[in-house]
Amino acid sequence: MVITVFIAVLFFCIGTAGYMAVEGWGVLDAAYMTAITLSTVGFLEVHDLSNGGRLFTIFLIFTGVGYFLYLGSVFISSVVDGEIKSMLGRQRLNSKIKKMKNHYIVCGYGRIGRILCNFVAEETIDIVVVEQSEELKDLLEKDKIHYIIGDAGNEEILEKAGIKQAKALVALLGTDAANVFLVLTARQLNPDIYIMARAISTMVIKKLYVAGANQVECPYDTGGISMGLKLLRPTVSNFLNTALSRESDAIQLEEAFVPETSNYAGKQLKDSGIRQDYNLIIIALKEKSGHMVFAPSFETIIHPWDTLIVMGKTEDLKAFRRALGNV
């Protein structure tokens, strides 16, 4: 841009200086003649031109006017090319979203939404963000997140996000009223989808559950409990932070689903070989009914559809999940 402006100013200065030198005109007359020549407006000359002035005008037309015409064509081409690339990019993105199945839909890309997406993206890129603000478009592209710009409460927008094929939806809109309406709409479009919603006020938690949310989180309550745990039990807090963090390979907490066809189904923990083969510790077991068994004994039977809460090293956890068929 700086070079372009510099060349344009240079042409104007050359034209003005040329008319002053060839015709002996003043600065204003020479500048005016240069302006009407370069702009091709077709006004009459300020004064009659000599042969030398005419030759200089021809030179100025072929060089200066030619440059400005070229510059205009490049500018138009860049704008059109940019629009075409943007349209093609949007079409490719829509095509990818349309093919997604068992993906996560995150409605709202504020501070919590971005942190959540970055955390989930460590395991899967099957995330679609629905965000109403155009200003966050560049940030979404920078983070390489599939996105749709629009109102998350709109049924058409949710259908474009693939809600009928989605695994879960997270409602992180700016107000409780918007989240309640979003949960109602999402539950209507997909009765089987898992819905997690944020509640700004504790008074709206029950309403979100009634609207169809499976899980409701209040960041202020969660943050307060976390701070209290760090204050009263700092060692426990540090352990949990390490176990839940994706940055540490030393120890991790993971959940592993036991399908009906698994070789572990129907076995007692002592006979499963999980400890011996993968060096993992089963710290809890969630039954199909939802009942949670903490610190299960070695005689506890692993049933189909159970979910095991396992602790161990990252590579061992991945190997165990592969053995269960949890990809």
Secondary structure, DSSP 4 states (H G I P E B T S, - for coil): -HHHHHHHHHHHHHHHHHHHHHH---HHHHHHHHHHHHTT--PPPSS---HHHHHHHHHHIIIIIHHHHHHHHHHHHHHHHHHHHHHHHHHHHHHHHHH--S-EEEE--SHHHHHHHHHHTTT---EEEEE--GGGHHHHHHTT-EEEES-TT-HHHHHHTTTTT-SEEEE--SSHHHHHHHHHHHHHH-TT-EEEEE-SSGGGHHHHHHHT-SEEE-HHHHHHHHHHHHHH-HHHHHHHHHHH-SS-SS-EEEEEE--TT-TTTT-BHHHH-HHHHH--EEEEEE-TTS-EEES--TTPBPPTT-EEEEEE-HHHHHHHHHHHT--
